[in-house]
Amino acid sequence: MGDELQSDTVSEINVTPMIDVLLSLLIIFMVAAKPPPNHKQPIAIPQDPIEQTENDPDATLLVVIDEAGAVSIGKTPVEGGRPGLIAALLASEKAQTDSRVAIKADNAVPYGSVIDVMSAAREAGIQNVGIASERL
């Protein structure tokens, strides 16, 4: 029976010191590097506001709710509550052609009234219902 030489030497590379050195070099290079420049994205801001006349064909049809809760489409008052509003929106050629309206409500109008007008516009087949805001 032959005596086999058994060596206790490890034939694998010890990577722990190598990782320590690499991480130290990484930290040194991160600290020594200059920060990236702040890039500014150019944007185009319109100088003059777009003025829309009352009879502008490109203007969005405006549904106005005053402080008393009365609804009007443009300057035409709507009677008959929700069914009257739906009928008026169905009869409005501009609303049906553009399929968009904007709702402008007084500050004293309850939120539920605005939602009711929005749902009435949806029932009338208007796809885009928006909220008109004051210029800031």
N, C-alpha and C positions, 0 to 999 in steps of 0.2 A: 504494500500500500504506500503509494508515493506521498511524500509530504508536499502538499500544495502550498505555495507561498500565498499567503493572504496579506494583501496590503491594505493599510488603513487610510490610504490617501483618497481624497475626494476628487473625482474627475469632473466635477461640475463647476461652472463659473459662479462666483458669488456676485450677484448683481446689486445687492443692497448698497455697497459703497458707490457704485456707478450711478445709481438713481439719486443718491444724496448729492453727488457732484453735479449732475445734470439739473436737478431742481435748484441748487444754489446758483448755477450759471443763469438759469431762466429768470430767477428773481433779480439778479444783478443786471441783466439786460433789460428787464421790464422797468427797473428804477432808472437806469441810465438813459433809456430812450426818451426822446421828446414826445410830448402828447400830440395826438393827431390834430390837424387844424380844424377849426369850426367852419364847416361849409355852410354858406347861406344860400338858401334856395330862392331864386328870384321869383316874385309873383307880380302879376299885373293887376293893379287896383284901378278901377275906373275913376276918373277924375270928376266927371259930372254925373249926377244921378239921371237915370232915364226918366224922362217926363212922358206920362201917358195921358192922352186927352180922354175926354169922356166917351167919345165915339170911336176910340181906337179899336180897329178890328183884331189886333193881336192881344189886347188886354184880357185878363181873366174875368169872367163874370163874377160879380161880387154879390153875395147874399149878406144883407145887413140886418143885425138884430139890435134894436135900440133899447134904451134903459127900461122902457115899459114892456118889453118883450115882443113888440110888433116886428114882424119879419117883412123885408122887402127885397126884391130881386132887382139890383141896380137901383133905380129911383122909383120903381113900380111897387106899391105896397101889395102884400099878399094877404087875402082874407081866407078864413075857413080852417085855420090851424094847420095841422100836419097834412091832412088830405088835400087841402087847398095848395099847400106848398109843393107837394108831389105833383099835383096836376099842373101847376104853373111851371115847374121845372121840365115836365114832359112836354109842355107846349112851347117852351123857350127854344127857339132854333139854335141860338148860340150855345146854350148849355148842352144840347144834344149833339151838335156838330163837334165842339171842342172836347166834350166829355170831361170838363173840369170846371170847378167853381172854387171860390175862396170865400170863407165865412169871416165876417168882421163883426164882433160883438162888443157892446159897451161893457165897461168894467163892472157895472152893477148887475149884469145878466148872470143868472146862475149857470154853473157848468153843465147841469143837466139839460138846459135849453139848447145849448150849443151842440151837445151830443145828439139831441133829438133832431136838430136841423141836419147834422151830418148823416144820420141814418136815413132821414127822408131823402136826402140827395142820393144816397146809395140806392134806395128803393126806386128812384126815378131813373136809374141807369147811369148815373154819373160815376165814372171810374176814379177820377182824381179829385178828391175833396181836400182842400187845404185851409189853413188858418191865415188870415191876413193880419199883419202886424204893423205897428206904427214904426216910423223911421227912428232909429236910435241915434 
